[in-house]
């Protein structure tokens, strides 16, 4: 396929509005200006009937969004985690994309950057050659303080990285300013851990800037081991999502304790200057 204008209108390969495979490969290669692919995966290992609803991220519980931008901090619950480089990604006070590298200093609270403020944090990972051994947390500065590398105010936590992963697993994302997201699909899975049958209702939620979270789809899963639901919206026509919109996967209910849920979704992100009016 030959691309004549690098816009969404001429990217599609004759289906019901989806993106052609050749076009998406070209985007992944960096050959299509103003276009990029975003993949978000989240995991919540332990959801109970008394704690639902919970969002799909490794820290667990409902994610607390910032209403105003703030400086972020980082620490590990392991005092030996010193010198590892962590990349923190999100959006700045103007909802523009922001990426900052920070060096861990064990359980000590360390400022991320030199004064940069984040209104959203949605990804972090080990960027250097050395792994960390504890659990790394990224959080707002709070009056509650930090004990053993862990903030005493849990709602201040914006990202959690397990040593087993070396990166965040957060099924949430916010569309940067000046961009439009095309939601191409995703998948949800449930794991029970034990042999007893369990079920869960998982929903995709979006919140337009200045609005409230609105359910886009609810999926029910039931299993005695594991079960998966997947959906390819690319073939049907991707869901168009405007700038500054929050997107997340939430487990609305579970039927039993100790239920694990994973979710991922993929997005084509397009700079608005490449969209036709």
C-alpha positions, 0 to 999 in steps of 0.5 A: 500500500502506498500512503499519499497523505499519512492520514486516517482517511487513506490508511484503511484497506477496504474493510468496514473502516479498520486499519490495514495490516500494512498500514499498522506495520508502517506505523510501528516502524515509524514510517508514518509521521504523526502516528504511533501505536500504544499498547496498555496491559494491566493486571490485578491479582487479588480482587475480593467481593468486599473490595470490588469494584477495582481497576486493573492495575497491580497496586489494586483498588480504584485508581485515584486521578489527579485533579491538578498537576503535581510533582511526583516521587519514587521509592522502593520498599527494599533499602538495597534498591540504589542506583537503578534507573526508572523511566516514568511516563505520563502527561504534564500540566498541559496534558502533553506527553512527558517522560523523565528518568529517575535514579532509585535511592532505596527507601528514600523519597526521591523527586522525579525530575527537577520540578516537572509536574505530572497530571497523569502517570500511566507507565514506568519501567526499568531503563538501565542494566540493573534490576531492582529487588523490591516493590517500587512506588510512584506517588504524589508528595503527601503530608502523610509521609513515607515509611519504609519506602511506602507512602502512608496515604495510599490514594497518593500512589500513581504507579506500582512496579513489581520486581517480577515485572520490572515495569508497570501493568496498568490498563489505563491511559489518557489521550495526550493534548493535540491527539486523537486515539483510535481504540482498536480492541483488546482482551480480558482474562480471569484466573481463579487460582483455585479450582472453584468456579469464579466469575467477574464483570469487567468494563471499559470506561472512558471519561471525556475531559471535564466529564464523568466516567462512562461505561463503553462495554461490559464483559462477563467472564466465568471459569474454573481455571481461566477464561478469556474474552477478546475483541478486534474493533479494528475490523469493525471500525475503531472507536474514536476518542478525543484528546485528554480522555481517560481510558481504563478497565475496571472490574465491576464485580467478582463472585468470589475472593482472590479473583485475578483479572488481566486486561489489555487494549491497543490504540492508534494515536494520531496527531490532530494535524494529520486528521482531515476536517 
